[in-house]
């Protein structure tokens, strides 16, 4: 412990703290931390149900989460490491669906048997081309669809040009401005076009918990697969996310792991048959603890407070001569840049200066071609006093 404290601890980020506004990073609520300690102490491997009830706890937790996000009984899910692996899992199921439409088995013949595929999205997260590459469909399969003027939301009318089976990746909260695609309108297109709808709701899905913002997620229940990250706005320790799908039959076809010592698959498949991992931690336990401890109301309060704090910072920045907002504060991310002519070098210097000042941490981005900064609020500990300190620090660095 002494050696760790001397050599490594000073260099760690205060990423669980209330003024860490980089990326989209939650903290760890007391209940979820207790659950995480027990996860390590009990050291369960929930991949198989032959020796433990851990799988049943995970299924209960997934069911509660599905209810939180308005997903019906036709959805099943499993815990994975994060939004990227949730996307990989969802698009792997989509790939099998494409094979089904083409009359080939990707599971048996590989991605080559499927041939070229098309994935469409307006503002795809960087994990989408990564997943397409990983799954053998290729980064070039992704085609960006025009977005609405001044928005990151896809122009649904431009999706009317769909030709043949495809994968449509919709956003329930973009990284820069937390913009939402019109999920209901996209889902309605499925009456005329044949496509798999994958929804990236990594953190934006939590808008469903707040009555003022729940309409943004309307249509999420029409997805074929969906991504929700829990180490963001559910404030559980890393790593934790859930993948949802309404086609567990295809999921089982892709990920089944048959071996005599694992027993029969049965009507309720073990999780080792449903995700890329076999052995893994009981990631569901910290989430179970947090949901039991705070419930829907507690997590709604966290969401609503984070949104209010983001709006507060946005208003302060909008009134400052040193900064300029680049988009409305739609939910919990403030996207802004320095006043005047801004270069990437200027933004890089600001990021370094803010980190060196030590009060807060922000990450850079590029929005609509302009180098920018973003402040993402998702920590359960952040308060109005923290916003005051963050804004004062930004003013000092800008000056």
Phi, psi and omega in degrees: 000320179297317181295318178299316182297327181278318189269325192241320186304321181299336182268356181285150177280150174275052189291341177270002185273166188285346181248014173274104187247017178277159180051225164225098192233120174274181173254209175227112178297156179305317181295317182292327177294319176299318177297324180290322176299316180292327177302315179291320184292317180280334172052047179280145171252102187279010181294330182234144179262011184290334188232005189202154174271006183303323179297323180293323176298318180296318179297320178297317181295316178299320179297318177297317180295318178302320178295318178303320185266009175075026179267137186280181184294344180285351180268138169239169183197175179205156178279140176223182187288322185187185183299325181295314179288332173295320176295317177302316181296314180297317181285335173294321176292320177299320178299319178293324176296318177299319177298319178301317179294328183271355180077027178231160177255107177292325179303319181271317188265349181083173183298332180297328180293335182279326184079190183299142178234166179235128174238130186241138178199150179277308180228071186292140172293155183297341179287343182291305176297328177298314179294319179298322177294313182300323184272002176081006177274340173091142178298329181290350177291339183279124176243124179279132180262142180305147179256167179293150181304129178069014184233171169252000180279141184293146172280102187300327180300329181286343176283349180297343181280008179306135180228105179083174181302136181208174174247126175252123178256111180257155181251129167249069182112100177279161186291320186281314189232007182051047176275149183242131169291155176282091187295323180294319180293321178294317179298325180296332179296339182293345176290336182246341184232155183256103178209159175266127181259111177253126183246124176270098179245038190311310175236334180295337179301336181289350173300337179299339183280341185254118183308323182294335187242356187300331181299337179298330183264006179301130183102351178301329181287357176264000180290155171270330173212150183214151182245130171223127180262128183264334178282007169265263192275349172279348176059050170251158183296154172297147355253142186198122173206168178230141169251139177241147173206156174259003181238067179295335178298318177289323178301317179295324180296322182287314194253003183302141186231085187275127175202144184301321184287350179267351179082182180285152180291311177075183184285334177245091186297141171296157184293339178293346177265004190235347180223171180297337183271148165263280178283141179193169176286163174277074183297338183291336188294314176300322178293320178300313179300316183293319180293321179291319184289317190248336177065186179298317184296319180295317180286330174297319179299320178298314180298310184295321179294317179299319178296315179298321180291321177298319178295323178299311179297320179301317179295320179296316180295322181294333180267003182262143176287350185269345189225162178218125175291140179257349180199156174299150176278095185281328182213261189239011179238133176253118180252119187209169178217174178285153178291155178084195178284124186243130175252167176297325178297323179294316179296317179300320179293322179294317178301314180295320180293320179295316179296318181292327179296324167094353182282323185215175176219128178234158177246151180278166174202180171230123180238122180053040177083359183251128175300138188208178174239159176218140177240118185249122181260114176209009182268135183294343184266349186290136182230175177298327178296325177293322178298318178301316180292319179297313182296319179298321179294318179297320178296319180296315181294319181295327181284000000 
